[in-house]
Amino acid sequence: MFGTLYESDHTKWMREMMAKNPEWAEDQKTGRAIWWDKQIDLDQQARYQQAKEANKSYPYDVNFDF
């Protein structure tokens, strides 16, 4: 009754492409390191937070003087 689990066409295609191009796995790791795996400097982040200016109460007020 519970033979095979459903697998989408996209998943099948990705498995096929990864089998044909095993070097993509390393490319994925490199891309992730560039875009997502970044070190956060907590001191610098705290300085950025302290340097922020407060938001204006209502920026679309017609009586607001610049």
Secondary structure, 3 states (H helix, E strand, C coil): CCCCCCCCHHHHHHHHHHHHCCCHHHHHHHHHHHHCCCCCCHHHHHHHHHHCCCCCCCCCCCCCCC
